[in-house]
Amino acid sequence: MRLQLIQLFSFLALSAFAQQPQPDSEVKNDSKVLDRTQVDFLFSYYHQEGNNSAVTGGKGTEKLTDVASTIIVNVPVRSTHSIQVEYGISYYTSASSDNINPYSISSASSDNLVHKLDITSSFKDTVNNSQRGFKVGATHQNNFGGIRIGGFYSKESEDRNREVKIQGSISLDKWALYYPISKLYPIELKGQGDLVDTDKRYSYNFSLAYKQILTTRLQMQLAGELIYQTGLLSTPFHRVYFTEQDAPKLEKLPSHKLRIPLTLRLNYFLLDRLIVRSLYRFYVDDFGVRAHSINIELPFKITNFFSLYPFYNFHTQTAANYFKGYKEHNLSEKYYTSDYDLSNLISYELGGGVYYAPVYNIATIKRRKKNRHAIAWKKLELRYAYYKRSTGLYANIVSTHFGFIF
């Protein structure tokens, strides 16, 4: 399991936290908030069940539990310069993970720790209404690690109704950081020599986004990405079974991949207290996957500082050219996978959340020293989601967000 669902849920949760409508008083006092250090704590609990594990060739348990926490610290260095540090740690247990543990193959389950660090430095140009910055980051876990570097530039129109943002990044990932990659092979394939050409993967990402306020009630954003990957794109512990034999082979995919996601966001203030947030995403890659996603979120402000938001996400995709289920592949095929993340599927996500950010803070701790800011607990958010897809996999996730200023 590549933890793609966990990454998806983390992205959706972080996006929701970032997009919540702010109370009117907080918007008015934004200039005061910006020159203080902001600290956000995010926690999530994720659990999934299914019976199509790619580790065991397209069948077998996909049971997985993940507990994750993230801290985001934004420090204004000057009025035009800020540094943001984001550190996340995730602990997961998977019923199929022990099949890939290079040091053990006996137990029914295993666990892993994933660490992620990103540092972003941003600079504002108030004269030209622009912002630029760069970002460096790293990811580390027992059998996988990577580093990345990127930059961005954005510019607003003079009336601040339009904004264009350009981003780019390069990532280098490596399998099996502390031992030969052959130790990650399924037990049946160990000792058969080099089954892959490389243990590295390179990713190049370029994105362009355009945002505009169309009317007093309607906002729009268009975004497109180009993602090119090269290197080891298959997973070195995924089994594939064939019709002609009982012994498995290692999953094999092309060494190059081009991915193109396109996104349209529309936010409409239907009533003074009700916003309709909608998103449509089209995805295509040269593996043969075509996908459509629609997301609807309805934040409703019960008061100026308390909001509720139900949401619904629908997703459908075609199968990759190289996907087939357990024992459906033929030995004559050049590429093959039984990873159901690349299968023909339909999925939905349903849930809701609450957002609380009172005018005078949830709680405040005053400093004894003079000329020192008080520590303020500014906001609290709780979110729950249920995920289900046509392959039989289902998942639950609970997320929390605590926001502070110092």
Secondary structure as GFF3:
##gff-version 3
##sequence-region A 1 406
A	DSSP	alpha_helix	4	19	.	.	.	ID=ss1
A	DSSP	alpha_helix	24	28	.	.	.	ID=ss2
A	DSSP	alpha_helix	30	34	.	.	.	ID=ss3
A	DSSP	beta_strand	38	49	.	.	.	ID=ss4
A	DSSP	beta_strand	64	78	.	.	.	ID=ss5
A	DSSP	beta_strand	81	94	.	.	.	ID=ss6
A	DSSP	three_ten_helix	97	100	.	.	.	ID=ss7
A	DSSP	beta_strand	110	125	.	.	.	ID=ss8
A	DSSP	beta_strand	130	141	.	.	.	ID=ss9
A	DSSP	beta_strand	144	156	.	.	.	ID=ss10
A	DSSP	beta_strand	162	175	.	.	.	ID=ss11
A	DSSP	three_ten_helix	181	184	.	.	.	ID=ss12
A	DSSP	three_ten_helix	187	189	.	.	.	ID=ss13
A	DSSP	beta_strand	200	213	.	.	.	ID=ss14
A	DSSP	beta_strand	218	231	.	.	.	ID=ss15
A	DSSP	beta_strand	239	242	.	.	.	ID=ss16
A	DSSP	beta_strand	245	250	.	.	.	ID=ss17
A	DSSP	beta_strand	256	271	.	.	.	ID=ss18
A	DSSP	beta_strand	274	285	.	.	.	ID=ss19
A	DSSP	beta_strand	290	297	.	.	.	ID=ss20
A	DSSP	beta_strand	300	303	.	.	.	ID=ss21
A	DSSP	beta_strand	306	317	.	.	.	ID=ss22
A	DSSP	three_ten_helix	340	342	.	.	.	ID=ss23
A	DSSP	beta_strand	345	356	.	.	.	ID=ss24
A	DSSP	beta_strand	363	365	.	.	.	ID=ss25
A	DSSP	beta_strand	375	389	.	.	.	ID=ss26
A	DSSP	beta_strand	394	405	.	.	.	ID=ss27
###
